[in-house]
Amino acid sequence: MQFRDLQKQYKVLKNEIDKAIQEVLNNSKYISGPQVKELEERLADYVGVKHCITCGNGTDALTMMMMAWNIKEGDAVFVPDFTFFSSGEVVSFEGATPVFYDVRYDTYNADYVSLESAIKAVLSEGKLKPRAIIAVDLFGQPAEYEQLETIAAKYNLLLLEDGAQGFGGNIGGKRACSFGDAGTTSFFPAKPLGCYGDGGAIFTNDDETASYLKSIAIHGKGSFKYDNVRIGWNSRLDTVQAAILKVKLDAFEKYELADINTAAERYDNLLKEIVEIPHVLPGFYSSWAQYTIKLQNKEQREGLKAYLQTKGIPSMIYYPKAMHKQTAFDTVSQYVDCPVTEKLCDTVLSLPLHPYMREEDNVLVADEIKAYLGFK
C-alpha cells in the first residue's frame, strides 16, 4: 500500500503526461516555455485572484513574499507552532524573528486567541515591531481567515496564507490561496496538486507585488534579460514541471479533489467511534493533504505506527517536534505557551490517503487500527 499513490496516478494519466513532456522536449523551451504562463493563468483563475507567479518551490514562495513585504531585522512575524519548519525558517532567513503561537486541537490550524495573545505580548515588551502573520492551511483545511483577517486589520499586520497543503480547499466556495494579502503553495510531489520535482507559486491581487515577484524570481530582471534593476535570485518553475502540472490540474479539478474527499469520508465512517478523527469546520472544504488521527498518548501512537508497518501499511507523523523546540530556534524567545501543539506532536498519526484509494484499502487500514486498539 502506498501512503500517497503517485504511481497509480501516473498510470491513469500516463498518456497525457507523456505527451505533455514530449511536447516540451520537441520544442526545447525548457525554461520559461509557454506552458509556464499558461499554467499561471489557469492557476490564478482557479484560485480566483489576478496574479499567479510560479517559482522553484514552496519555501521560495514564502521567502519571496517576505522580501516583497521588506520583512527585516527587528520585525516580528507570527507563525503557528505546529507546522513544517519552512514556515518559520523563511522569517529568520530575512533576519526577522518568528513568534510562535498555538493551534486549535480539533482542526490543527491557527488558534486566533493564542495569536492575539502573542501579538499583545510582543507589543508589551516593545523590542520587536509586529509586521505580519503567517497562517498555515494544515493537512488540507484552510485556517479561519475571517477571524485572522480581523486580527490583522486590528493590529495593522500583513497576512500571508501558507497554502502548501491547502490548495483546493475552500471556505464557503472561496478557494485556498486567495485569503489575506497573499497566498503561497507548494507543488512538492505529495501535495494535493504536485509536480514531479520541486515547484511553488504565489497568488496576489496586488499589481505592484506581482511585478516585484516576477522580477526577483529572475535575478531582479527589469525590462529585458540583461537589465537587472534590483538584487534578486533564481527561482523559476521549469517548463517540464509546468506541462505536468497542467495535466494534473485537469484531473484535480475533474475528479481527484472529489475522490479524495470520498476516501476521507470513508475513513470518518469507519474510525469515528475508534479514534479522534479530523474535524472539518462547517462551511469549510478540505483538500486532504493528509488524513490525521489522534491517539491517546505518544506510546499508543508509536505502537500503532509500528504495528501498521508490520502489516504493510505506511503512516507518517506530522510533526513530532514543535517549532519552538527546534534547535535552530533556540535563541528565539517564546511569547506564549503552546500546550496544544506539544500534545499534538505526541499523539497525531497520518494514514494513507489519495484520490485513487479503493474502499477495500480504507477498510483494511481501519480494521488493523481496530485490531491494535482492541476493538476486534
Secondary structure, DSSP 8 states (H G I E B T S, - for coil): --SS-HHHHHHHHHHHHHHHHHHHHHHT--SS-HHHHHHHHHHHHHHT-SEEEEES-HHHHHHHHHHHTT--TTEEEEEESSS-THHHHHHHHTT-EEEEE-B-TTT-SB-HHHHHHHHHHHHHH-SSEEEEEEEE-GGG----HHHHHHHHHHTT-EEEEE-TTTTT-EETTEETTSSSSEEEEE--TTSSS--SS--EEEEES-HHHHHHHHHHTBTTB-SSTT-B-S---B----HHHHHHHHHHHHHIIIIIHHHHHHHHHHHHHHHTTTSB-----TTEE---S-EEEE-SSHHHHHHHHHHHHHTT---B-S-SS-GGGSGGGTTS---S--HHHHHHHHHEEEE---TT--HHHHHHHHHHHHHHHT--
